[in-house]
Amino acid sequence: MKKIIILAMLLACTPSAHSAESQVPGIYFFDIVFYRPAGFVATIAGSALFVGMMPLTAVAAISPPHDAFDKVANTLVMPPVNFTFNRPLGVVSKDYDGVYRQ
């Protein structure tokens, strides 16, 4: 009788396999081992390109609205930074509004 009660309690406490937030098994492993280091390499490469393109960006920033540096940084540096450092663990794609959410 005790075994049946313990088994019933265990089955009642386990999470459902059909939950709304089910994720691919092993996504945390791939996120830590592959996606985060690849995002870090992309951050370094984007930063190097940003520094290399500074003379051209400075020429482009002469005319108004003077936001060429912001546009280049938001294109080359910020997407890899957000993917690597601001994204929750296990989330690999953005929502409909462009924000990483759990």
N, C-alpha and C positions, 0 to 999 in steps of 0.2 A: 504494500500500500504506500509506503514511504517513497518507493522508487517512482511510482506513478505520479505522486504529488510533485516530486522534484522534477521529473520530466515535463510535467505540465507547466511548472513555474519557469523552467528554462525556455520552453517554446513560447511562452507568453512574453518573455523579456527580450527575445532576440528581435532585431530590426527586420522589417519586412523586406524581402528581396525586390518587391515591386514599388519601392518608395518613389516619391516624385523627384528626389534629388539623387538618383542612382548615377554613379560615375563608372567609367571604364576601370576595371581592375588594373592596378599597377600604374595609374596615372601619376600618383605622387612620386613613384620611383623615376619615371621618365621625366617628370618635371624637374626633379632635383639633379638627376644625372645628365640629362641632355638639354632641356629647354633653358634652364637658368644659365648654364655655362655658354650656350650659344647666344643667348641674349646679352651676356656680358661681353662676348667677343664682338657682337654687333654694336654695342655701346662704344667700345674702344675704336672700332673702325669708323663709326659715324662721327665720333669726336675728332679723329684724325682727318677725316674728310672736311669737317667743319673748319678746322684750323688751316688746312691746305687751301680751302676756298675763301679764306678771309679777304685776300686782296681783291678778288672779283666781287665779293659781297660788299666790300667797302665802296667800290665804284658804283655798284647798283644802289647803294644807300644814299647816294648824293642827292638824287631827285626825291621830292616828296612822294610818299608819306614817311620815308626814312625808317621803314620797318623790315628791311631786307635781312638783317641779322636775326630778328625774331622768326621770320619765315624759314630761313635756312636751319636754324636751331630746332624749330618745331618739326621740320621734315627729316633731318639727319640724326639728331641726338635724342630728342624726347620720346619717340616711339619705342626705341630699344630700352631706354631707361625705365619707362613705364612698364614694359613687358618684363623686365628683369627684377625691378625693385618694388614696384607698386602693385603688382598683381598678386591675388591670393593664391596660395598653394593648391595646385590641382586644376586651376582654371586656365585654359589655353586659348580661349577665344573671347572676343568682346561681345557685349550685349548689343541690342539694336541701336543704342545711343552712343556706342563707342567707349563704354566703360567696362573694365573688368570687374565682374561681380561673382560671388559664390553661388 
